[in-house]
Amino acid sequence: MEQEVPSIEEAFGELKDPRSGSVLHGLTEMLVVALCAILCGADSRVAIQIWDEEKLGWLRGNLVLKHGIPAHDTFGRVFAALDARRFEACFIRWMK
């Protein structure tokens, strides 16, 4: 029997957003756009931002992205602050 693939939100639901206070870009949206870009060959936070900006219309077909695409510095700060072990566990769960 074929297993259903969990959504990114389901797979990464236990990953806590390391930021406090109000934020412009939700963690789930940041994960989705970054994973899409990486799966398409982006290999740096700058490449992620560029890919996302080029695909903004397509991404908005699936996400709200009220404040557009995060800057590469935002990707860098947020991803550097994530719990790496928890992210790895979530990623493995999603990939299985």
N, C-alpha and C positions, 0 to 999 in steps of 0.2 A: 504494500500500500504506500502510495506517495504521500510524503509529509508536506504540509503547507508551510511556505516560507513566512516567517514572522516579518511584520513591518519593521522598519528601522526604529520607529517609536516603541514598538513592543520589545525588540531586542536590546535597545539601549535605554529602556525605561528606568533602570536602576542607576544609570550613570548620573551623578549629581552635577549640576551646573556650578562651576567653581566661582562664578561671579556673584557679587552681592549688589543689592539695590536694583534700580531700574536698568534694563538693557534694551537695546534696539533690536537685536537679532536673537531669536530664541535658539537654544542649544540644539533642539531637534532639527530645525531648518538648517543650521550651520552644518550639522552632521550630514544631512541629506545632500546638500549642495557640494560639500567637500568630497563625500564618497562618490558621487556621480563624476566629479571632475577627476578624481584619482583613478577610478575604474576606466576612464577614457584617456589616461596617460599623463595627467598633471602630476608633476613630481616635486613641486614646491608650493609654498603658500602663495607666492606671486602667480604661479601657473594656475593654481586653483581659482584665484580671483579673476584672472583673465578668461579662463574657460567659462566660469560662471557668468561673467558679464556678456560673453558672446552668446550664451545659451539662455539668457534671462527670459526671453519670451517662452521658450519651451519649459523652463523651470516654473514659471508662473502658471503654467497649465496644471501644475501638480501641487504647488505651494503658494502661500499668500505673498511672502517676501515684501511685506508692507514698506520696509525701509531699504529695499534693494539688496544688493550683494554686500556682505561685509568686506571691509578692506583687508588686505593681506596681513596688516599688523594685528587686526582683530582676530583673524584665524590663528596667528602665531601666539598671541597672548592666551586665548581661550584653550587651545590645544595643549600648550605648554603647562597649563594649570590643571588639566584633567588628571584624574587618578589613572595612571598608565595601566596598572594591572586590571582595574575594573573595566577600562576601555577594551583591553585585550579580551577579557572574558565575554564582554558584550559582542564584540566583533566576531569571535569564534562561534558564539551561539547563533548569530545572524547568518554566518557563512555555512553552518551545518545544515 
